[in-house]
Amino acid sequence: MCDKKLGTRQAGYLTRRLVTALWHYRILAADCGSGDGDRNILTCAAKDGCCAACYGRLPNGAFAPCGFPAGLIAAQSIGERGTQLSMQSFHTGQKAFSILDVLDILDGRKGPTLFGRIEDAPLFIEQMRQSTAYRSIRDCHFQILWQVIHASPDRSLRSAIDSLGLFARISFEKQARHLFLGALTHEHGMIDQPPASVLFNRFLFNHQPSVQGQP
């Protein structure tokens, strides 16, 4: 009962963290030219993203176009299942795999890190799939999450968010604290980061020329 009451809030918090950490991850090219026979996210030669060939086909059978928000799709897929996980939690003599276990895995609190070597990625996916809520999620979504955490300084989801810079931290939580620390340390944010687009309304829209006499 406690898991069901508290887990929903934790699942929402997890989704926010995933979106912040994975937002920047996109399809960068049609094909990276990798010669690996098993094309996947982890073997892709593209940097700070992946190519469409390594990402795999979309549910409609087509390849993802350049700029496709693969990270956001992964964050949504994993985060939404977290809500399912919180609702499925129950006790049968021992504690079930819960949303708190997921948070422990992603923040490196479940023993030795699962994000140190590429050989650890399958074990990470296996641990996440201990819950039936995650068993139908595509490997590419877990691989994106693993790759982003692996690239962070401390190899944790928290570290992945912090490493994205000032605007990412401001957009996530504790805005006043991060603004104060940024001003104190003279830290500069990157204006081309996705969070900056939201904070400063830098989205581009195709405006049709107005007709005379009309707005």
C-alpha positions in Angstrom: 0.0 0.0 0.0 2.9 2.4 0.8 4.5 1.6 -2.6 1.2 2.4 -4.4 0.7 5.7 -2.5 4.3 7.0 -2.7 5.4 5.3 -6.0 3.2 7.4 -8.3 4.9 10.6 -7.1 8.3 8.9 -7.5 7.4 7.8 -11.0 6.6 11.3 -12.0 9.9 12.5 -10.6 11.7 9.8 -12.5 10.0 10.8 -15.8 11.1 14.4 -15.2 14.7 13.3 -14.6 14.7 11.1 -17.7 13.3 13.8 -19.9 16.0 16.3 -18.6 18.8 13.8 -19.1 17.8 12.4 -22.5 16.3 15.5 -24.2 19.3 16.3 -26.2 19.8 12.8 -27.7 18.7 12.7 -31.3 19.1 10.9 -34.6 22.1 12.6 -36.2 22.5 10.8 -39.6 20.9 8.2 -41.8 23.9 5.8 -41.4 27.1 6.2 -39.4 28.9 3.6 -41.6 29.6 1.3 -38.7 30.7 -2.1 -40.0 29.5 -4.0 -36.9 27.1 -6.8 -37.8 24.9 -6.2 -34.8 23.8 -2.6 -35.4 22.6 -0.9 -32.2 22.9 2.2 -30.2 26.0 1.0 -28.3 28.0 0.2 -31.4 27.0 3.3 -33.3 29.9 5.5 -34.5 27.9 8.8 -34.2 28.8 11.0 -31.2 26.3 12.6 -28.8 23.5 10.8 -30.6 23.1 7.9 -33.0 22.2 7.2 -36.6 18.9 5.9 -37.9 20.4 2.6 -39.0 21.7 1.8 -35.6 18.6 3.0 -33.9 16.4 0.6 -35.9 13.2 0.9 -37.6 10.2 2.7 -36.2 6.9 0.8 -35.4 5.7 1.7 -38.9 8.7 0.0 -40.5 10.4 3.3 -41.6 13.7 4.6 -40.5 13.7 7.6 -38.2 14.6 11.0 -39.9 17.5 13.1 -38.9 16.6 15.2 -35.8 14.2 12.5 -34.5 14.0 13.0 -30.7 15.1 9.5 -29.8 16.0 10.5 -26.3 12.6 12.0 -25.5 10.9 8.9 -26.9 13.1 6.7 -24.6 12.4 9.0 -21.6 8.7 8.8 -22.2 8.7 5.0 -22.7 10.6 4.3 -19.6 9.0 6.9 -17.5 5.4 6.0 -18.4 6.1 2.4 -17.4 7.3 3.6 -14.1 3.8 4.7 -13.3 2.6 1.1 -14.2 5.4 -0.2 -11.9 4.2 1.8 -8.9 0.6 0.5 -9.4 1.7 -3.1 -9.8 3.8 -3.2 -6.6 2.7 -5.8 -4.1 4.1 -8.0 -1.3 4.3 -11.8 -1.5 6.6 -12.7 1.3 9.3 -10.4 0.1 9.4 -6.9 -1.4 8.5 -6.7 -5.1 10.7 -4.8 -7.6 9.5 -1.2 -7.1 10.1 2.3 -8.5 12.6 2.9 -5.7 14.7 0.0 -7.0 14.7 1.6 -10.5 16.0 4.9 -8.9 18.6 3.0 -7.0 19.9 1.4 -10.2 20.0 4.6 -12.2 21.8 6.5 -9.4 24.3 3.7 -8.8 23.1 2.7 -5.4 22.6 -1.0 -6.2 26.2 -2.2 -5.6 28.9 -2.0 -8.3 28.0 0.4 -11.1 26.3 -1.0 -14.2 27.5 1.8 -16.4 31.3 1.3 -16.4 31.8 -0.9 -19.5 29.9 -1.6 -22.6 29.7 -5.2 -21.5 27.6 -4.0 -18.5 24.7 -2.8 -20.7 23.0 -6.1 -21.1 23.1 -6.7 -17.3 21.6 -3.2 -16.8 18.7 -4.1 -19.2 18.2 -7.4 -17.5 17.9 -5.7 -14.1 15.4 -3.2 -15.4 13.4 -6.0 -16.9 12.9 -7.7 -13.5 9.6 -5.9 -13.6 6.9 -6.9 -16.1 6.2 -3.2 -16.6 9.5 -2.9 -18.5 9.7 -6.2 -20.4 8.1 -4.9 -23.6 10.2 -1.8 -23.9 12.6 -1.8 -26.9 16.3 -2.4 -26.3 17.2 0.9 -28.0 15.4 2.9 -25.3 17.4 1.3 -22.5 20.6 1.5 -24.6 20.1 5.3 -25.0 19.7 5.7 -21.2 22.7 3.5 -20.5 24.9 5.4 -23.0 23.9 8.8 -21.5 24.6 7.7 -18.0 27.8 6.0 -19.0 29.1 9.3 -20.5 28.4 11.3 -17.4 31.3 12.0 -14.9 29.9 9.9 -12.0 28.0 7.4 -14.1 24.6 8.1 -12.6 21.3 9.7 -13.7 22.0 12.6 -11.4 25.4 13.1 -12.8 24.0 13.0 -16.4 21.7 15.9 -15.6 24.3 17.9 -13.7 26.8 17.5 -16.6 24.4 19.1 -19.1 25.0 22.6 -17.8 23.4 25.4 -16.0 20.2 25.7 -18.0 19.4 22.0 -17.7 19.8 22.2 -13.9 17.6 25.3 -13.7 14.9 23.7 -15.8 14.9 20.6 -13.6 14.6 21.7 -10.0 15.8 24.1 -7.3 15.9 27.0 -9.7 16.8 29.7 -7.2 19.7 27.7 -5.8 21.1 27.0 -9.2 20.7 30.6 -10.3 22.5 31.8 -7.2 25.4 29.2 -7.6 25.7 30.1 -11.3 26.0 33.8 -10.5 28.4 33.1 -7.7 30.7 31.0 -9.8 30.2 33.0 -13.0 29.0 29.9 -14.8 27.6 30.4 -18.3 24.8 28.3 -19.9 24.7 27.2 -23.5 21.9 29.0 -25.3 21.6 26.3 -27.9 20.7 23.6 -25.4 17.1 22.3 -25.5 16.2 23.6 -22.0 17.3 27.1 -23.1 14.7 26.9 -25.9 12.0 26.5 -23.3 13.4 29.0 -20.8 13.9 31.8 -23.4 11.2 30.9 -25.9 13.7 30.3 -28.7 11.5 27.8 -30.7 11.3 28.6 -34.4 7.9 28.6 -36.1 7.0 29.0 -39.7 4.9 32.1 -39.9 2.8 32.8 -42.9 3.0 36.5 -44.1 0.0 38.4 -42.9 -2.6 39.7 -45.3 -3.1 43.5 -45.2 -5.8 44.4 -42.8 -5.5 41.1 -40.9 -3.3 40.2 -37.9 
